[in-house]
């Protein structure tokens, strides 16, 4: 009987701690400054494609919510060269999107001789999503398939809607 009482008390304490402890959030959306010193909101994640190549995926927005969100995909310089314009294909289940390459609109990237980064207009995808579904990214001849987990999609959606502080 004493052992049962101890077990019940332990379970009660464990459940209470779980309910009262705030949930840990691993959101990577934070404020930063762009190359001109203007405040921006961004999500920065490292992702691997199915060929086990590492990529940096940066979704960012300057200014207020409603301003355009840009997705910058960065490979390691010297390992690849990206030709522009090249669309980014995005798939999720039976849905498919083609994001426009806007790299050459960015003067810094347009003159970068390493050619290891590309930027895409992310709003058409974000405006069409109603939940944080997993995505797959493709760039013909460059990215065979890169899975994007739902928590990264949630960060991208937050970049679109969160205000700057």
N, C-alpha and C positions, 0 to 999 in steps of 0.2 A: 504494500500500500504506500509506503514511504517512497519507494522508487517511482511509482506511478505519479505521485504528487510532484516529485522533483522533475520528472520528464514533462509534466504539464506546465509547471512554472517556467522551465527552460524554453518550451515552445512559445509560451505567452510572451516572454521577454524577447525572443527572437522575432516574433511577428510584430511586436510593438516597435522594435528598433528598425525593422524594414519599413514600416509605415511612417515613422517619424523622421527617418534619415532622408535628406533631399537626394533626388536622383542625380547621379553623376552625368554630366553632359559633356560630350567630347566634340562639341561644335568647334570648327576651325574657322568660323567666320569672324573676322576682326577688321578694325579700322587700320588703315595704312596711308602712306602718302605716295602719290604717283611721282613720276620723274620731274614734274613741274612743282611739286610741293602741295598739290591740291589733295584734300582728303578723299579717300576712297574706301569702299568696303570690299573685302575680298575673301575668297575661300582658296586655300592652297593645299593641294593633295598630291602625293606621289602615287602613281598607278602603274601597273605592269600589263603589257599586252600578252597575248597568248604565245608569242615568241619569246617571252620573258625579258623584253626590253623595258627599261624604266622610262617613264614619262612624267613630267610635271604638268598638272592640270590646274590652271588658275582662272577662276571665274571672278570678275571684278566689275564694279560699277562706281563711277564718280558722281557726286551730287546726290540729289534727292531720289527717293523711290520713284520708279517710273522711267528714269533715265536708262539708256541701253546697257545691257549686261553683255560683257565680252568674255569669251572663253579663249584663253591662251594655252596652247599645247606646246610644250618645250621638250625637245629631245636633247641628248648630249651632243654638243658641238664636236664635229670631227667624225661622228658615227653616221651621220645622215645629212642630206641637204634637201630642204623642202622647196619645191617649185610652186610659184604662186601665179595665178589663183588656182587653188585645188579645194574642192568642197569637202566638208566633213560629213560623212554619212552616219546617221544615228538610228539604231533599231531598238525596239522594245516590243517583244512579242510580234504581232503582225503589223504594228505601226512602224513607220519609217519617216525620217526627216532628212533633209539635205540643208546643212547650214552653210551660208555664204562665207567665203574666205575674204576677210577684210584686213589682212595683214599689211597690204601696201598702203592702207589709209593711215597707218601708224608710222610717222616719219622715222622714229627710232628703229623700228624693225625693218622698214623699207631699205635703210642704208646699212643694216647689220650684215657684214660679209659672211658671218657664220651660217646664216640661213637655217638655223636649227629651231626656229619658233614659227608658229602660225597662229593667227587670231580669227575667231569666228563669231558672228552675231548669234548670241544664245537665246535672245528673246522669243523667236518663233517656236523654239522647242519648249521653253519654260511656260509660255502662254498656252500651250496645248496640253500640258501635263495637269492632271487633277490629283495625282498622288506621287509619292516618292518611289517610283518603280525603278528596277535595275535597267541600265542601258548598256548598249554595246556600240563602241565607236569604231569607224573604219575610215581610213584614208588610202585609197587605191595606190599600191606600190610603196606605201610607207608604214601604215598601221594595219596589220592583218585583221585583228580584232582586239579591242581593249574593253574589258568589262568595267562598268562604273556601278559601284554598289549603291543601294538606296540612300544610305546616310550621306553620300557625296551629292546625290541629286537633291536631298533636303537642304544641304548647305547652299547649293546653287540657287534654289528657290528662295532661301533666306536672303541671299545677296540682292535679289530682285526687289524684295519687299521691305527689308529692315531699314529704318532711318539711321543716318549718321548721328552720333551723339554730339 
